[in-house]
Amino acid sequence: MLHSTDAEIRDILSTVQTIAVVGWSPNPDRPSHGVARFLAQQGYRVIPVNPGQAGQVALGEVVRASLSEIEGGVDMVDIFRRSEEAGAVVDQALAAFPNLKAVWMQLGVTDAEAAKRAEARGVTAIMNRCPAIEIPRLGIARKS
């Protein structure tokens, strides 16, 4: 579905526990850093993914070079990559995590074909949105 409803977004953000943030940056001025920190503060387990920062510790987790390095699976993959790179990230997520609930493409990131591939596998695809905006907008309260 190319247009996610508030109910779908609320359901995803209320049920996921572990989120991989692809394109996480150690720079606190970058949106990926702030959003990852916000999600961790909301009680999600956030696993940063950035090949240039792999092995460092951030948000209480070891930064991974790729999604395939994450053991135990994730519920949602939050994508901070250019739109033309998002499809490859979606495909990696679908291959790595059989129980994936959602792929989330950040503000300005869209790939309708990748979204269709995810939805064909029963994975919700959300595009051009930010969970750090949606959580307060929808009044989602997490239990830490």
C-alpha angles and dihedrals in degrees: 000000000000095000113052117206125226088249092056092047092047091049093051096045092045096051109035117094106177123047127185111208108207112202094024112171128207088215108102090209092063119094092230090059095049095045092048090050091048092051091049090050088053090059102262121134102241120198113194117218119199123132092209092056099037115144096026120113120241130163089001092301135099109251109243126215093219143001091255089065093063112100122204097029135257133245098217137019114210110202122212097173134108115279092251089058097043096083093059090050091050090050091049090050093050090050095046102043119044092182096048112146102189147007112207122198112199128233109305093016118113136156112163094186092052089047090053091050090052094047090048086061092049094258118134112236120205120185136190095008136107124222090211087062097039097050095061093034091056094038094238111176115198128201110230 
